[in-house]
């Protein structure tokens, strides 16, 4: 007989896949960090001259940098000067002379017309002697027959046409084109007949000339201005860019680039890169074995490892970019930029998102990398270590995002202490120490800002639920909780009681108490969709389920789980809380409605069991199981008619056993010892909630005068059992007791 092994669960498959991929991921991180640290570590050096044939390809291996190219700047100035060209100006006297000639012609026409009227002279002959060109008698007669105003209007129109064409400028080779433009204006005007023929003939006979002339002074001035506007050309060289190709003749511009980048030397050195790779591998090896030996929770969790790698790489890249910034005041002052590297931001993020011990080891890792970035300067590594460790200690117990501000003050203090003492030990100038202190101050603020800004993205991107996030969600002013309080007060009170029960039990078995409490607050948030279908929110005594079919009632009741999950996803709640809400009923059966459906059915066997079960998964974690058990216990105890100690204990044990028998706890890591401690914790809380109270006798109040003389000895009280009572049944108790779910 062959026994088949059960198929692995999805979580086991995911874990196995991560175990296979983890070494590859670590290798990628090593290469990424190595690439960051190797940028600009030691540039290759060559010795070339202009015109020499390059024997090999030359690449730039340093950080991205820029330099001012004198060669390209001069070329740009020459190009700017060439683009100016000749500057032409319009000679206004040319058009004025033409218009004066036109005026002279029309004056002569007026004189000839006057003579003809006064003396009967041969005006046609006079005009032919004055006007250039040839005209018919009919045209000249028509011109003489016009009155002065008409001839003045004709002259003005003709002059306006000439002015418009010459106003745009007429070059030496555009004179005939200008004549054609004026002729076209005549044809397109309202002038017609003999007047049009006269103007066209006069235009043909007139001598036109150009009015655009070269202005040498303006041209020279424009060239100077164009060259002055040219900004010095900055050439940016990126890491890995090819500067010289093998077999090409080396140009003056390439020599300029090699010189500006400091690459002109005799030999290239490669050994530092080998040493750097070994050092990075050593640092990652130490971090890897630490996590495997002392942090199995982080080491075995893919998102935690990926998030750790992302934080380290991003912060190192930021540190590298900051280290490239140059500061005025000489090399010594510029070197103080190393105090600005925000290692503490990574330290705080890791402390908040993962744990304190991992953050301490990661800080040591980053401090060593800072020493490499800053060319082996111990001062910067020491400052990074001090600030980072201070950030870990100040952020490990953060409960509000605003506390990052306080953490920044501690980091700033540590930075200032290290920078100041180091400067005094090595005799740095006051100005250099002051600059370093300023950078240390900025470092503390920058680290807090980065940590505060990146935290929400890392929380949501990697599905990490921090204490800060949980405390924010536990605030009763959260919109969902306020809605629950106002729209479903019975469910709200039930959720608070479930939170008290679950949190106490979580503390007893070592589960996440804050996660359990917050999840309890929201576990029934889906009831906001239809609050009056649940008996804890019914105050009128009317139960809508009395009028519904059992199948519909079951559908409404089970929907509060899916509705709650949907609402929490829309609000971007942490995945852990959503999982607990989804699993807090597991796939349990709505017993009451299932049996009612069978009673009402013609054929009870046609009633499907799965139609009356919740659609969730059984609890997968201790926290989810605690919320389920606390939810069930609180509902069951609430439904008790009497609540003495023995009844409470019996009911708690019944609930725990029923959940075990129903298979709801088989997929979570609870042990029988845990269940025993959970039951004891529940009893401790319930006993406090349902303690005995004093029954005060009803007494007739004496008159005021009698009250003063009344005996001081009180009546002996009698004990009376009270409790949370039977105000209503929750969705759990109603599965067996009532349809008023």
C-alpha positions in Angstrom: 0.0 0.0 0.0 1.4 3.4 -1.0 0.9 6.2 1.4 0.9 9.6 -0.3 2.3 12.5 1.6 0.0 15.5 2.0 0.5 18.4 -0.3 2.6 21.2 1.2 0.6 24.2 2.4 1.0 27.5 0.5 2.9 29.0 3.4 5.4 26.1 3.4 5.8 26.4 -0.4 6.5 30.1 0.0 9.0 29.5 2.7 10.8 26.8 0.7 10.9 29.1 -2.3 12.4 31.9 -0.2 15.1 29.5 1.2 16.1 28.8 -2.4 16.1 32.4 -3.5 17.7 33.9 -0.3 21.4 33.4 -1.3 20.7 35.0 -4.7 19.1 37.9 -3.0 22.1 38.4 -0.7 24.4 38.2 -3.7 22.4 41.0 -5.4 22.6 43.1 -2.3 26.4 42.6 -2.2 26.7 43.7 -5.8 24.5 46.7 -5.2 26.4 47.9 -2.2 29.7 47.2 -3.9 28.6 49.3 -6.9 27.7 52.2 -4.7 30.9 52.1 -2.7 33.1 51.6 -5.7 31.9 54.7 -7.5 34.8 57.1 -7.4 36.9 54.9 -5.3 40.0 55.3 -7.4 39.9 56.6 -11.0 42.1 55.0 -13.6 45.0 57.1 -14.8 46.5 57.3 -18.3 49.1 59.4 -20.1 48.1 60.7 -23.6 48.8 63.6 -25.9 46.7 65.3 -28.6 47.1 63.5 -31.9 48.3 60.2 -30.4 46.6 57.0 -31.4 44.9 55.5 -28.4 46.0 51.9 -27.7 42.9 51.0 -25.6 39.4 52.1 -24.7 39.4 54.4 -21.8 36.3 54.6 -19.5 35.6 56.8 -16.5 35.1 54.8 -13.4 34.4 57.6 -10.8 31.3 59.3 -9.7 29.2 61.3 -12.1 30.9 64.7 -12.3 31.0 67.9 -14.4 33.8 70.3 -15.6 33.9 73.5 -17.6 35.3 72.9 -21.1 37.2 75.9 -22.5 37.3 74.3 -26.0 33.6 73.8 -26.2 32.9 77.2 -24.7 35.0 78.9 -27.4 33.2 76.9 -30.0 29.9 77.9 -28.6 30.9 81.6 -28.7 32.1 81.2 -32.3 28.8 79.6 -33.3 26.8 82.4 -31.5 28.8 85.0 -33.4 28.2 83.3 -36.7 24.5 83.1 -36.0 24.3 86.9 -35.6 25.1 87.6 -39.3 24.9 91.1 -40.8 22.6 93.6 -39.1 20.7 95.7 -41.6 19.0 99.0 -40.7 16.2 100.9 -42.6 17.2 104.2 -44.0 14.1 106.3 -43.6 15.4 109.1 -45.9 14.9 106.8 -49.0 11.1 106.6 -48.5 11.0 110.3 -47.6 12.7 111.2 -50.9 10.3 109.1 -52.9 7.3 110.7 -51.2 8.8 114.1 -51.9 9.1 113.3 -55.6 5.5 112.2 -55.6 4.5 115.5 -54.0 6.5 117.4 -56.6 4.7 115.6 -59.4 1.2 116.4 -58.0 2.2 120.0 -57.3 3.1 120.3 -61.0 -0.2 118.8 -62.0 -2.0 121.3 -59.9 -0.1 124.2 -61.4 -0.8 122.9 -64.9 -4.5 122.6 -64.1 -4.6 126.2 -62.8 -2.8 127.6 -65.9 -5.3 125.8 -68.1 -8.2 127.3 -66.3 -6.8 130.8 -66.1 -4.9 131.2 -69.4 -6.2 128.3 -71.5 -2.7 127.0 -71.8 -1.9 123.6 -73.4 -1.8 121.8 -70.0 -1.3 118.4 -71.6 1.9 119.4 -73.2 3.1 120.9 -69.9 2.4 117.7 -68.1 4.2 115.6 -70.6 7.2 117.8 -70.0 7.1 117.4 -66.3 5.9 113.9 -65.6 8.2 110.9 -66.4 6.8 108.2 -68.6 4.2 108.3 -71.3 0.5 109.0 -70.8 -2.5 109.1 -73.1 -4.4 112.3 -73.6 -7.4 110.8 -72.0 -5.5 109.9 -68.8 -4.0 113.4 -68.6 -7.3 115.1 -69.3 -8.9 113.1 -66.6 -6.2 114.1 -64.2 -6.6 117.8 -65.0 -10.4 117.6 -64.7 -10.1 116.4 -61.1 -10.3 119.1 -58.4 -7.5 119.7 -56.0 -9.1 117.7 -53.2 -9.4 114.6 -55.5 -5.9 115.0 -56.7 -4.7 115.4 -53.1 -6.5 112.2 -52.1 -5.0 110.3 -55.0 -1.5 111.5 -54.1 -2.1 110.6 -50.4 -3.2 107.1 -51.4 -0.2 106.6 -53.7 2.2 107.8 -51.0 0.6 105.5 -48.4 1.2 102.5 -50.7 4.8 103.4 -51.1 5.3 104.0 -47.3 3.8 100.6 -46.4 6.1 98.7 -48.7 9.3 100.6 -47.7 8.3 100.4 -44.0 9.1 96.7 -44.1 12.5 97.3 -45.6 13.6 96.9 -49.2 17.0 95.2 -49.7 19.3 95.8 -52.6 18.0 92.8 -54.5 14.3 93.5 -53.6 13.7 96.8 -55.5 11.7 95.3 -58.4 9.8 93.2 -55.9 8.9 96.4 -54.0 7.7 98.0 -57.3 5.5 94.9 -57.9 4.1 95.2 -54.4 3.2 98.8 -54.9 1.5 98.0 -58.2 -0.4 95.2 -56.6 -1.6 97.7 -53.9 -2.8 100.0 -56.7 -4.8 97.3 -58.4 -6.2 96.1 -55.1 -7.4 99.6 -54.0 -10.6 101.4 -54.9 -8.7 103.5 -57.5 -9.8 102.6 -61.0 -10.0 103.9 -64.5 -7.7 106.7 -65.7 -6.5 107.3 -62.2 -5.2 103.7 -61.9 -3.6 104.0 -65.3 -1.9 107.2 -64.3 -0.5 105.8 -61.0 0.8 102.6 -62.7 2.5 104.6 -65.4 4.0 107.0 -62.9 5.2 104.1 -60.8 6.9 102.4 -63.8 8.6 105.7 -64.7 9.8 106.5 -61.1 13.3 105.5 -60.0 13.1 103.2 -56.9 16.0 102.2 -54.7 16.6 100.1 -51.6 16.4 101.4 -48.0 18.1 98.4 -46.0 21.8 99.2 -45.4 24.4 97.3 -43.4 25.2 98.6 -39.9 28.7 97.6 -39.0 28.6 99.1 -35.5 25.3 97.4 -34.6 26.6 94.1 -36.0 29.8 94.2 -34.0 27.9 95.1 -30.8 25.4 92.2 -31.4 28.3 89.7 -31.9 29.8 90.8 -28.6 26.5 90.5 -26.8 25.9 87.0 -28.3 29.3 85.8 -27.2 28.8 87.2 -23.8 25.5 85.5 -23.4 27.2 82.1 -24.0 27.5 80.4 -20.6 30.6 78.3 -19.9 29.9 74.8 -21.3 29.6 72.2 -18.6 30.5 68.6 -19.6 29.0 65.9 -17.5 30.8 62.6 -17.3 28.9 59.6 -16.0 30.3 56.6 -14.3 31.3 54.0 -16.9 31.3 56.5 -19.8 33.8 55.9 -22.6 36.2 58.8 -23.0 38.6 57.5 -25.6 38.1 54.7 -28.2 40.9 52.4 -29.1 42.5 53.2 -32.5 41.2 56.8 -32.6 43.4 59.8 -32.7 43.2 61.5 -29.4 41.6 65.0 -29.7 42.3 68.2 -27.7 38.8 67.9 -26.2 39.6 64.4 -25.0 42.8 65.6 -23.5 40.9 68.4 -21.8 38.4 65.9 -20.3 41.2 63.5 -19.1 42.9 66.5 -17.5 39.8 67.8 -15.8 38.9 64.4 -14.4 42.4 63.9 -13.1 43.1 60.8 -15.2 46.5 61.8 -16.6 49.0 59.5 -14.9 51.4 56.6 -15.7 49.6 53.5 -14.4 46.1 52.4 -13.5 45.5 50.7 -10.2 42.9 47.9 -9.7 43.8 46.4 -6.3 41.5 48.8 -4.3 38.5 47.4 -6.1 39.4 43.8 -5.2 39.9 44.8 -1.6 36.6 46.6 -1.6 34.7 43.6 -2.9 36.3 41.4 -0.2 35.4 43.9 2.5 31.8 44.2 1.3 31.5 40.4 1.2 32.9 40.2 4.7 30.4 42.8 6.1 27.5 41.0 4.4 28.8 37.6 5.6 28.8 38.8 9.2 25.3 40.3 8.9 24.0 37.2 7.2 25.3 34.8 9.9 24.1 37.1 12.7 20.6 37.1 11.3 20.6 33.3 10.7 21.9 32.6 14.2 20.2 35.3 16.4 17.3 36.7 14.3 15.5 33.6 12.8 12.2 35.6 12.5 13.9 38.2 10.2 16.1 35.7 8.5 13.2 33.3 7.6 10.7 36.1 6.5 11.2 37.2 2.9 9.6 40.6 3.3 11.7 41.4 6.3 14.9 40.5 4.6 14.0 42.4 1.4 13.0 45.4 3.5 16.3 45.3 5.4 18.2 45.2 2.1 16.2 48.0 0.6 16.8 50.3 3.6 20.5 49.6 3.6 20.9 50.2 -0.1 18.8 53.3 -0.3 20.5 55.0 2.7 23.9 54.1 1.4 23.1 55.5 -2.0 21.9 58.7 -0.4 25.1 58.9 1.7 27.1 58.4 -1.5 25.3 61.2 -3.2 25.7 63.6 -0.3 29.4 62.8 -0.1 29.8 64.1 -3.7 28.6 67.6 -2.6 31.5 70.1 -2.5 31.7 72.9 0.1 33.7 76.1 -0.2 36.5 76.9 2.2 39.2 74.5 1.1 39.7 70.7 1.2 39.5 70.5 5.0 36.1 72.3 5.1 34.8 70.3 2.2 35.7 67.1 3.9 33.3 67.8 6.8 30.4 66.8 4.5 30.9 63.3 5.9 29.1 64.4 9.1 26.0 65.0 7.0 25.4 61.3 6.1 22.1 60.2 7.6 22.9 56.7 8.9 20.6 57.3 11.9 17.6 57.3 9.6 18.2 53.7 8.6 18.9 52.8 12.3 15.6 54.2 13.4 13.6 52.6 10.6 15.1 49.2 11.2 14.5 49.5 15.0 10.8 50.4 14.4 10.1 48.0 11.5 12.1 45.0 12.7 13.8 45.0 16.1 16.4 46.8 18.1 19.2 44.1 17.9 19.0 43.9 14.1 19.1 47.7 14.0 22.3 47.8 16.1 24.1 45.3 13.8 22.9 47.2 10.7 24.2 50.4 12.2 27.7 48.9 12.6 27.5 47.7 9.0 26.5 51.2 7.7 29.2 52.9 9.8 31.8 50.8 8.2 30.4 51.7 4.7 30.5 55.4 5.6 34.2 55.0 6.4 34.7 53.6 2.9 32.7 56.3 1.3 34.7 59.0 3.1 38.1 57.5 2.0 38.8 55.7 5.2 38.3 58.6 7.6 37.6 57.2 11.1 35.9 60.4 12.3 32.9 60.0 9.9 32.5 56.3 10.7 32.6 57.0 14.4 30.0 59.8 14.1 27.8 57.6 12.0 28.1 54.8 14.6 27.3 57.1 17.5 24.4 58.8 15.8 23.0 55.5 14.5 23.2 53.7 17.9 21.5 56.7 19.6 18.8 56.5 17.0 18.2 52.9 17.7 18.0 53.4 21.5 15.7 56.4 21.1 13.4 54.8 18.5 13.1 51.3 19.8 10.1 52.2 22.0 8.5 54.9 19.8 4.7 54.9 20.1 3.9 58.0 18.0 5.4 59.4 14.8 5.9 62.8 16.5 8.4 61.2 18.9 10.8 61.1 15.9 11.4 64.8 16.7 12.6 63.9 20.2 14.8 61.2 18.7 16.4 63.7 16.4 17.4 65.8 19.4 19.2 62.8 20.9 20.9 62.0 17.6 22.0 65.6 17.2 23.5 65.6 20.7 25.5 62.5 19.9 26.7 63.9 16.6 27.8 67.2 18.2 29.6 65.4 21.0 31.6 63.2 18.6 32.3 66.0 16.1 33.4 68.5 18.8 35.7 66.2 20.7 37.2 64.9 17.5 38.0 68.4 16.3 39.6 69.3 19.6 41.7 66.2 19.6 43.2 66.7 16.2 43.5 70.5 16.4 41.0 71.5 13.7 40.4 75.2 13.2 37.4 76.8 14.8 35.7 77.4 11.4 36.1 73.7 10.4 34.7 72.5 13.7 31.8 74.9 13.5 31.0 73.7 10.0 31.1 70.1 11.2 28.8 70.9 14.1 26.4 72.5 11.7 26.4 69.4 9.6 25.9 67.3 12.7 22.9 69.4 13.6 21.4 69.1 10.1 22.2 65.3 10.2 19.9 64.8 13.2 17.0 66.7 11.7 17.5 65.1 8.3 17.6 61.6 9.8 14.3 62.1 11.6 12.6 63.6 8.5 13.8 60.7 6.3 12.7 58.1 8.9 9.3 59.8 9.4 8.7 60.2 5.7 9.8 56.7 4.6 8.1 54.8 7.4 4.5 54.9 6.0 5.8 53.7 2.6 7.8 50.9 4.1 4.9 49.9 6.3 2.5 49.6 3.4 5.0 48.4 0.8 6.2 45.5 2.9 3.1 44.9 4.9 4.8 45.7 8.3 2.5 46.5 11.2 4.4 48.8 13.6 3.5 49.7 17.2 3.0 53.3 16.0 0.4 52.2 13.4 -1.4 49.9 15.9 -1.6 52.7 18.5 -3.0 55.0 15.8 -5.7 52.5 14.9 -6.6 51.9 18.6 -7.5 55.5 19.1 -11.2 55.8 19.7 -11.3 58.9 17.4 -10.5 56.7 14.4 -13.4 57.3 11.9 -14.4 53.6 11.8 -14.5 53.3 15.5 -16.5 56.5 15.9 -18.9 55.2 13.3 -19.2 51.9 15.2 -19.8 53.8 18.5 -22.6 55.9 17.0 -24.2 53.5 14.5 -23.7 50.1 16.3 -23.2 50.9 20.0 -23.9 47.3 21.1 -21.3 46.0 18.7 -18.8 48.6 19.9 -19.2 47.7 23.5 -18.9 44.0 22.6 -15.7 44.7 20.7 -14.2 46.6 23.6 -14.9 43.6 25.9 -13.5 41.2 23.4 -10.4 43.3 23.3 -10.0 43.2 27.1 -10.4 39.4 27.1 -8.1 38.8 24.2 -5.3 41.1 25.3 -5.1 39.5 28.8 -4.9 36.1 27.2 -2.3 37.2 24.7 -0.1 38.5 27.5 -0.4 35.2 29.3 0.8 33.1 26.3 3.3 35.6 24.9 1.3 36.7 21.8 1.2 40.2 20.4 -1.1 42.0 22.9 -1.4 45.2 21.0 -2.2 43.5 17.7 -4.8 41.4 19.5 -6.5 44.3 21.1 -6.6 46.4 18.0 -7.9 43.5 15.9 -10.6 42.9 18.5 -11.8 46.5 18.1 -12.3 46.0 14.4 -13.3 42.3 14.2 -17.0 43.1 13.8 -16.6 46.3 11.8 -18.5 44.8 8.9 -21.7 45.0 11.0 -21.8 48.7 10.2 -23.4 47.7 6.9 -26.5 46.4 8.6 -26.2 47.1 12.3 -29.9 46.4 13.2 -29.7 42.8 12.0 -27.6 42.0 15.1 -29.3 41.7 18.4 -26.8 43.7 20.4 -27.8 46.8 18.4 -31.6 46.1 18.6 -33.4 48.3 21.1 -37.0 48.2 19.9 -37.4 44.5 20.7 -38.3 43.7 17.1 -36.0 41.2 15.4 -36.0 41.5 11.5 -34.8 37.9 11.2 -38.3 36.7 12.4 -39.5 37.8 8.9 -36.7 36.4 6.9 -35.9 33.0 5.5 -33.1 31.2 7.4 -30.9 31.2 4.3 -31.2 34.9 3.9 -30.5 35.5 7.5 -27.4 33.3 7.3 -26.3 35.2 4.3 -26.7 38.5 6.1 -24.9 37.4 9.2 -21.9 35.8 7.4 -21.6 38.8 5.2 -20.3 40.9 8.1 -16.9 39.2 7.8 -16.5 39.9 4.1 -17.9 43.4 4.5 -15.4 44.1 7.3 -12.5 42.8 5.3 -13.6 45.0 2.4 -13.9 48.1 4.6 -10.5 47.5 6.1 -8.8 47.0 2.8 -10.4 50.3 1.5 -8.9 52.0 4.6 -5.5 50.4 3.9 -5.4 48.5 7.2 -2.4 46.3 8.0 -2.6 42.8 6.6 -2.3 41.2 10.0 -5.5 42.9 11.2 -7.4 42.0 8.0 -6.3 38.4 8.3 -7.6 38.3 11.9 -10.9 39.8 10.9 -11.3 37.3 8.1 -10.5 34.4 10.3 -12.3 35.3 13.6 -15.2 33.0 12.7 -13.2 30.6 10.6 -15.5 28.3 8.7 -17.8 27.6 11.6 -21.5 26.8 11.3 -24.5 29.0 12.1 -26.2 26.3 14.0 -29.5 28.0 14.8 -30.3 29.0 11.2 -29.1 25.7 9.8 -31.5 23.7 12.1 -34.3 26.2 11.5 -33.8 25.7 7.8 -34.0 22.0 8.1 -37.2 22.3 10.2 -38.9 24.4 7.5 -37.7 22.4 4.5 -39.9 19.8 2.9 -36.8 17.7 2.5 -34.2 18.5 5.2 -31.5 16.7 3.2 -31.7 19.4 0.6 -30.4 22.0 3.0 -26.7 22.4 2.2 -24.5 22.7 5.2 -22.0 25.0 3.5 -24.7 27.6 2.9 -24.8 28.1 6.6 -21.1 28.3 7.3 -18.8 31.3 7.4 -16.5 31.5 4.3 -13.3 32.4 6.1 -10.2 30.3 6.9 -9.7 28.9 10.4 -7.3 31.0 12.5 -3.7 30.7 11.2 -2.0 32.5 14.1 -2.2 32.7 17.9 -3.5 36.2 17.7 -6.4 35.3 15.3 -7.3 32.3 17.5 -7.4 34.5 20.6 -9.8 37.0 18.9 -12.0 34.1 17.9 -12.1 32.6 21.4 -12.6 35.9 23.1 -15.3 36.8 20.7 -17.1 33.5 21.3 -16.6 33.5 25.1 -17.9 37.1 25.5 -20.9 36.3 23.4 -21.7 33.1 25.3 -21.2 34.7 28.7 -23.4 37.7 27.7 -26.2 35.2 27.0 -26.1 33.5 30.4 -29.2 34.0 32.5 -27.2 33.6 35.7 -23.6 34.4 36.0 -22.1 32.8 39.1 -18.5 31.7 39.1 -19.3 28.1 38.3 -21.5 29.0 35.4 -18.9 31.3 33.9 -16.2 28.6 34.1 -18.5 26.0 32.6 -19.4 28.3 29.8 -15.8 29.2 29.0 -14.8 25.6 28.9 -17.7 24.7 26.7 -16.7 27.4 24.2 -13.0 26.3 24.2 -14.0 22.7 23.7 -16.5 23.4 21.0 -13.9 25.4 19.0 -11.5 22.5 19.3 -14.1 19.9 18.3 -15.2 22.1 15.4 -11.6 22.0 14.1 -11.2 25.8 14.2 -7.9 25.7 16.1 -6.2 22.9 14.1 -4.2 25.3 11.9 -2.9 27.7 14.5 0.1 27.1 16.8 -1.8 27.0 20.1 -0.9 24.2 22.5 -3.1 22.7 25.2 -1.0 24.5 27.7 -1.8 27.8 25.9 -5.5 26.9 25.9 -5.4 26.2 29.6 -3.8 29.6 30.3 -6.3 31.3 27.9 -9.2 29.8 29.9 -7.7 31.0 33.2 -7.1 34.5 31.7 -10.7 34.7 30.5 -12.0 33.7 33.9 -9.9 36.3 35.6 -11.3 39.1 33.4 -14.9 37.8 33.5 -14.8 37.5 37.3 -13.9 41.1 37.5 -16.6 42.1 35.1 -19.3 40.0 36.8 -18.4 40.5 40.5 -21.0 40.6 43.3 -22.7 43.8 44.2 -24.4 45.3 47.2 -28.2 45.1 47.4 -29.3 48.3 49.2 -32.7 48.0 51.0 -35.4 50.4 50.1 -35.9 52.8 53.0 -38.4 55.5 53.6 -36.6 58.8 53.8 -37.2 60.6 57.0 -38.2 64.2 57.3 -35.3 66.7 57.4 -35.8 67.2 61.1 -35.8 63.4 61.7 -32.7 63.0 59.5 -30.5 64.9 61.9 -31.5 62.6 64.8 -31.4 59.3 62.8 -29.0 56.6 64.1 -25.6 56.5 62.3 -25.4 52.6 62.1 -26.3 51.4 58.6 -28.5 48.5 57.9 -26.6 45.2 57.2 -26.4 44.7 53.4 -27.2 41.4 51.7 -25.1 40.1 48.8 -26.7 39.9 45.4 -25.2 38.5 42.3 -25.1 41.0 39.4 -23.2 41.1 36.2 -23.1 42.0 32.6 -26.5 40.6 32.3 -28.7 39.4 29.6 -29.2 42.7 27.7 -28.7 40.9 24.3 -27.2 38.1 22.5 -24.3 38.5 20.1 -24.0 36.7 16.8 -22.3 33.7 18.5 -24.8 33.0 21.2 -27.7 33.4 18.8 -26.4 30.6 16.7 -27.9 28.3 19.3 -30.3 30.6 21.3 -32.1 33.0 19.1 -32.6 34.1 15.5 -32.0 37.7 16.5 -28.5 37.7 15.2 
